[in-house]
């Protein structure tokens, strides 16, 4: 058999790495110019090493941007919303394919963060709200994004029902008759439907709150049942 000198094998590996990084640079440059959709069209013909490197680059880029979660009203004034990336925005305007509703303290840095990164990486425009939410008309703008989204993804978790804004978002999606995809993260479907388990104590607090409109609480219950 033919035995190649070690120096030749080292040179071959260096040339291969140079080709991979050159290809990655070219793909990144063209993607910046043409948008993320270009990458999606050619991704299947790229070498596996190049695809892996680009996926890592995309994940790091999205991670640095941060994943924001829901907070209660009154924590801060004003709304700071994370807009969709230019590459993932639909051609028809600023509408979104997916609206993510979640309890920040439960899933922001875990499941929801990975879900958001995965959707954006695949060119699916996804709305995710910032940590700072205020009162009044500015909050209503948040609910308008539900109207402008195609699919509503509710990530039901242990503390989801403690957030009034999570419950408002679910109620709004039901009222708008959106396509709803529920994700049960550490809770059972029956907990959501019947407001049992961790949802039971949350609704007990809502009902005992004298400042809370009880008609709205009943709407929340009806929305969760649906």
BELDA-V636616 format. One record per helix or strand of 2 or more residues. SS is the DSSP state (alpha for helix, beta for strand). FROM is the first residue (numbers start at 1). TO is the last residue. Records with the same first field share a line. If there is no record, write none. Layout:
# BELDA-V636616
SS = FROM-TO + FROM-TO
This chain:
# BELDA-V636616
alpha = 6-34 + 36-45 + 48-65 + 86-88 + 104-107 + 111-121 + 137-147 + 160-162 + 164-175 + 189-194 + 198-208 + 214-225
beta = 96-102 + 126-128 + 149-156 + 179-184
